[in-house]
């Protein structure tokens, strides 16, 4: 497995697991307790995601420095463009869903969490599509 594919898989899996845990925790917190009380877990999830990505990148860069420093080729750009397209569509659909949800009663800090969720879901789609693109050779 190539360096960029490994990074894409780690990014996808860590996003799904770390942010999935955050949103499960958020769903279990009573509505009145949301808001600033969730700032700590949000920051912890952000730091955890960053730490996992740095650890994976450093580990694999040390193991295969030539591969890690290889320039981006046409295949990498094609995989990235396709994955970004999927992610953009996901983000647009998420924002439209949030706008509809606003009219159905979404309010307060839940708006921010919904927007963050749309962004994180779009990133998970981008990472997953990148990993699958490398795996399938698209």
Backbone as numpy.savetxt, mean C-alpha at the origin, in Angstrom:
# Nx Ny Nz CAx CAy CAz Cx Cy Cz
14.10 -15.19 -8.23 13.23 -14.02 -8.23 14.14 -12.79 -8.23
13.82 -11.84 -9.09 14.62 -10.63 -9.23 14.40 -9.68 -8.05
15.37 -8.79 -7.86 15.34 -7.84 -6.75 14.06 -7.02 -6.74
13.69 -6.43 -7.86 12.50 -5.58 -7.90 11.22 -6.38 -7.65
11.18 -7.61 -8.11 10.01 -8.45 -7.84 9.91 -8.78 -6.35
11.04 -9.08 -5.72 11.04 -9.35 -4.28 10.54 -8.14 -3.51
11.02 -6.97 -3.88 10.60 -5.74 -3.20 9.09 -5.52 -3.40
8.60 -5.78 -4.59 7.16 -5.61 -4.86 6.33 -6.57 -4.01
6.77 -7.82 -3.88 6.03 -8.78 -3.06 6.05 -8.38 -1.59
7.20 -7.95 -1.10 7.28 -7.53 0.31 6.40 -6.31 0.53
6.42 -5.37 -0.41 5.59 -4.17 -0.28 4.11 -4.56 -0.26
3.71 -5.45 -1.14 2.32 -5.88 -1.20 1.91 -6.58 0.10
2.68 -7.59 0.50 2.31 -8.36 1.68 2.35 -7.52 2.96
3.36 -6.68 3.10 3.44 -5.85 4.30 2.31 -4.82 4.33
1.94 -4.29 3.19 0.83 -3.34 3.14 -0.47 -4.02 3.55
-0.73 -5.18 2.98 -1.97 -5.90 3.30 -2.00 -6.29 4.78
-0.90 -6.81 5.30 -0.89 -7.29 6.69 -0.88 -6.14 7.70
0.01 -5.18 7.53 0.14 -4.10 8.50 -1.08 -3.19 8.47
-1.44 -2.74 7.27 -2.58 -1.82 7.19 -3.90 -2.55 7.36
-3.95 -3.82 6.99 -5.14 -4.60 7.28 -5.38 -4.69 8.77
-4.30 -4.92 9.53 -4.42 -4.96 11.00 -4.86 -3.61 11.54
-4.33 -2.53 10.97 -4.72 -1.19 11.43 -6.22 -0.97 11.22
-6.72 -1.31 10.05 -8.14 -1.06 9.76 -9.06 -2.02 10.52
-8.59 -3.22 10.83 -9.37 -4.12 11.69 -9.45 -3.52 13.09
-8.32 -3.03 13.59 -8.31 -2.36 14.89 -9.24 -1.15 14.88
-9.18 -0.37 13.82 -10.04 0.81 13.69 -11.52 0.42 13.73
-11.86 -0.67 13.07 -13.25 -1.11 13.04 -13.73 -1.57 14.42
-12.82 -2.04 15.25 -13.20 -2.51 16.58 -13.29 -1.39 17.61
-12.72 -0.23 17.29 -12.76 0.91 18.22 -14.12 1.58 18.09
-14.78 1.88 19.20 -16.09 2.56 19.13 -15.96 3.90 18.40
-17.00 4.25 17.70 -16.99 5.47 16.89 -16.56 6.70 17.69
-17.05 6.83 18.90 -16.74 8.01 19.72 -15.26 8.08 20.09
-14.56 6.95 20.10 -13.16 6.92 20.51 -12.20 7.07 19.33
-12.72 7.14 18.13 -11.85 7.30 16.96 -11.33 8.73 16.92
-10.48 9.00 16.01 -9.91 10.34 15.90 -8.48 10.33 16.39
-8.16 11.22 17.30 -6.79 11.31 17.79 -6.33 10.04 18.49
-7.26 9.27 19.04 -6.89 8.02 19.69 -6.27 7.04 18.69
-6.59 7.18 17.42 -6.06 6.29 16.40 -4.77 6.82 15.77
-4.33 7.98 16.21 -3.10 8.56 15.65 -1.89 7.68 15.98
-1.82 7.18 17.22 -0.71 6.31 17.62 -0.62 5.06 16.77
-1.71 4.29 16.63 -1.65 3.11 15.76 -1.35 3.45 14.30
-1.83 4.61 13.83 -1.54 5.02 12.46 -0.03 5.25 12.29
0.56 5.97 13.23 2.00 6.22 13.17 2.78 4.92 13.29
2.33 4.03 14.19 3.00 2.74 14.36 2.95 1.92 13.07
1.80 1.93 12.39 1.69 1.18 11.12 2.60 1.78 10.06
2.67 3.11 10.02 3.54 3.78 9.06 5.00 3.42 9.30
5.43 3.46 10.56 6.81 3.12 10.90 7.09 1.65 10.61
6.14 0.78 10.95 6.31 -0.65 10.69 6.47 -0.92 9.20
5.65 -0.28 8.38 5.75 -0.46 6.93 7.12 0.00 6.43
7.55 1.15 6.90 8.86 1.67 6.49 9.99 0.76 6.93
9.91 0.26 8.16 10.96 -0.61 8.69 11.05 -1.92 7.91
9.90 -2.50 7.60 9.89 -3.75 6.82 10.50 -3.52 5.44
10.13 -2.42 4.80 10.64 -2.15 3.46 12.14 -1.87 3.47
12.61 -1.10 4.44 14.05 -0.82 4.53 14.82 -2.10 4.81
14.34 -2.90 5.75 15.01 -4.16 6.08 15.10 -5.09 4.87
14.00 -5.21 4.14 14.00 -6.08 2.96 14.94 -5.55 1.88
14.88 -4.26 1.62 15.72 -3.67 0.58 17.20 -3.80 0.93
17.55 -3.52 2.17 18.95 -3.61 2.58 19.44 -5.06 2.53
18.63 -5.98 3.03 19.01 -7.39 3.03 19.28 -7.89 1.63
18.36 -7.63 0.72 18.53 -8.14 -0.64 19.55 -7.35 -1.43
19.75 -6.07 -1.11 20.78 -5.29 -1.79 22.17 -5.78 -1.39
22.33 -6.17 -0.13 23.62 -6.72 0.32 23.86 -8.07 -0.33
22.81 -8.88 -0.45 22.94 -10.22 -1.04 23.22 -10.16 -2.54
22.66 -9.18 -3.23 22.85 -9.08 -4.69 23.01 -7.61 -5.08
24.16 -7.00 -4.77 24.32 -5.57 -5.04 24.26 -5.21 -6.53
24.73 -6.09 -7.38 24.71 -5.81 -8.81 23.26 -5.70 -9.31
22.44 -6.63 -8.86 21.03 -6.64 -9.26 20.27 -5.44 -8.67
20.60 -5.07 -7.44 19.92 -3.95 -6.79 20.26 -2.62 -7.46
21.45 -2.53 -8.02 21.88 -1.28 -8.66 21.65 -1.27 -10.16
21.03 -2.30 -10.68 20.77 -2.38 -12.12 19.83 -1.25 -12.54
20.10 -0.64 -13.68 19.20 0.43 -14.13 17.83 -0.11 -14.51
16.85 0.75 -14.43 15.48 0.38 -14.79 15.44 0.18 -16.30
14.92 -0.97 -16.72 14.83 -1.23 -18.16 13.39 -1.05 -18.64
13.16 -1.36 -19.90 11.85 -1.15 -20.51 10.78 -2.03 -19.86
11.16 -3.24 -19.51 10.20 -4.14 -18.84 9.77 -3.56 -17.49
10.71 -3.04 -16.73 10.39 -2.44 -15.43 9.43 -1.27 -15.61
9.69 -0.46 -16.62 8.81 0.69 -16.87 7.42 0.24 -17.30
7.33 -0.81 -18.11 6.04 -1.31 -18.56 5.24 -1.88 -17.40
5.91 -2.65 -16.55 5.23 -3.22 -15.38 4.75 -2.09 -14.48
5.59 -1.10 -14.26 5.22 0.04 -13.41 4.05 0.83 -13.97
4.05 1.07 -15.28 2.94 1.81 -15.90 1.63 1.06 -15.75
1.67 -0.22 -16.00 0.43 -1.02 -15.90 -0.08 -1.05 -14.46
0.82 -1.26 -13.51 0.43 -1.30 -12.10 -0.11 0.05 -11.65
0.50 1.12 -12.10 0.03 2.46 -11.73 -1.36 2.72 -12.30
-1.64 2.23 -13.48 -2.98 2.36 -14.06 -4.04 1.68 -13.22
-3.75 0.46 -12.79 -4.69 -0.26 -11.91 -4.89 0.49 -10.60
-3.79 0.98 -10.04 -3.87 1.69 -8.76 -4.66 2.99 -8.89
-4.45 3.71 -9.99 -5.16 4.96 -10.21 -6.66 4.71 -10.32
-7.04 3.69 -11.05 -8.46 3.34 -11.17 -9.04 2.99 -9.80
-8.29 2.23 -9.01 -8.74 1.88 -7.66 -8.92 3.12 -6.81
-7.98 4.04 -6.88 -8.06 5.27 -6.09 -9.26 6.12 -6.51
-9.48 6.26 -7.80 -10.61 7.06 -8.29 -11.93 6.43 -7.83
-12.06 5.12 -7.96 -13.28 4.45 -7.51 -13.47 4.59 -6.01
-12.37 4.53 -5.26 -12.45 4.71 -3.81 -12.91 6.10 -3.43
-12.38 7.11 -4.10 -12.78 8.49 -3.80 -14.24 8.73 -4.18
-14.67 8.18 -5.30 -16.08 8.31 -5.68 -16.97 7.62 -4.65
-16.55 6.44 -4.19 -17.33 5.73 -3.16 -17.41 6.54 -1.87
-16.32 7.21 -1.52 -16.31 8.04 -0.30 -17.23 9.24 -0.48
-17.25 9.83 -1.66 -18.15 10.95 -1.91 -19.60 10.51 -1.76
-19.94 9.36 -2.31 -21.29 8.83 -2.15 -21.57 8.56 -0.67
-20.61 7.96 0.01 -20.74 7.64 1.42 -20.93 8.90 2.27
-20.30 9.99 1.87 -20.50 11.27 2.57 -21.97 11.68 2.55
-22.63 11.46 1.44 -24.04 11.80 1.31 -24.94 10.84 2.09
-24.38 9.69 2.46 -25.15 8.71 3.22 -24.84 8.74 4.71
-24.03 9.73 5.14 -23.83 9.91 6.56 -22.41 9.76 7.08
-21.42 9.56 6.24 -20.04 9.50 6.71 -19.64 10.88 7.23
-19.04 10.92 8.41 -18.67 12.22 8.97 -17.53 12.07 9.97
-16.99 13.20 10.39 -15.94 13.24 11.40 -14.65 12.59 10.94
-13.93 11.99 11.89 -12.64 11.39 11.56 -12.75 10.22 10.59
-13.96 9.65 10.48 -14.12 8.53 9.55 -13.85 8.94 8.11
-14.03 10.21 7.80 -13.72 10.69 6.44 -12.22 10.53 6.18
-11.42 10.95 7.15 -9.96 10.84 6.99 -9.54 9.38 6.88
-10.12 8.52 7.72 -9.76 7.11 7.66 -10.21 6.47 6.35
-11.35 6.89 5.83 -11.82 6.37 4.54 -10.89 6.80 3.42
-10.47 8.06 3.44 -9.53 8.54 2.42 -8.18 7.83 2.53
-7.70 7.66 3.75 -6.45 6.92 3.95 -6.60 5.48 3.46
-7.75 4.89 3.74 -8.00 3.53 3.29 -8.01 3.41 1.77
-8.61 4.41 1.10 -8.62 4.40 -0.37 -7.20 4.49 -0.92
-6.40 5.36 -0.32 -5.01 5.51 -0.76 -4.22 4.23 -0.50
-4.36 3.65 0.67 -3.61 2.44 1.02 -4.06 1.27 0.16
-5.35 1.16 -0.11 -5.84 0.11 -1.01 -5.24 0.28 -2.41
-5.20 1.51 -2.89 -4.61 1.77 -4.21 -3.13 1.39 -4.24
-2.42 1.68 -3.16 -1.00 1.30 -3.09 -0.86 -0.22 -3.05
-1.72 -0.91 -2.32 -1.67 -2.37 -2.29 -1.93 -2.94 -3.68
-2.86 -2.34 -4.40 -3.14 -2.78 -5.78 -1.91 -2.54 -6.65
-1.27 -1.40 -6.49 -0.07 -1.09 -7.29 1.04 -2.09 -6.98
1.30 -2.34 -5.70 2.36 -3.30 -5.34 2.02 -4.70 -5.83
0.77 -5.12 -5.66 0.36 -6.44 -6.11 0.43 -6.58 -7.62
-0.03 -5.56 -8.33 0.03 -5.61 -9.79 1.48 -5.60 -10.28
2.34 -4.90 -9.57 3.77 -4.91 -9.94 4.36 -6.31 -9.75
4.09 -6.90 -8.59 4.62 -8.23 -8.30 4.10 -9.26 -9.31
2.81 -9.21 -9.59 2.23 -10.15 -10.56 2.77 -9.86 -11.97
2.96 -8.58 -12.29 3.52 -8.24 -13.59 4.91 -8.83 -13.78
5.74 -8.76 -12.74 7.06 -9.38 -12.84 6.95 -10.90 -12.92
6.03 -11.48 -12.15 5.88 -12.93 -12.12 5.41 -13.46 -13.48
4.44 -12.77 -14.08 3.86 -13.23 -15.35 4.65 -12.74 -16.56
5.57 -11.82 -16.33 6.38 -11.31 -17.44 5.63 -10.32 -18.30
4.65 -9.63 -17.71 3.86 -8.67 -18.47 4.60 -7.37 -18.60
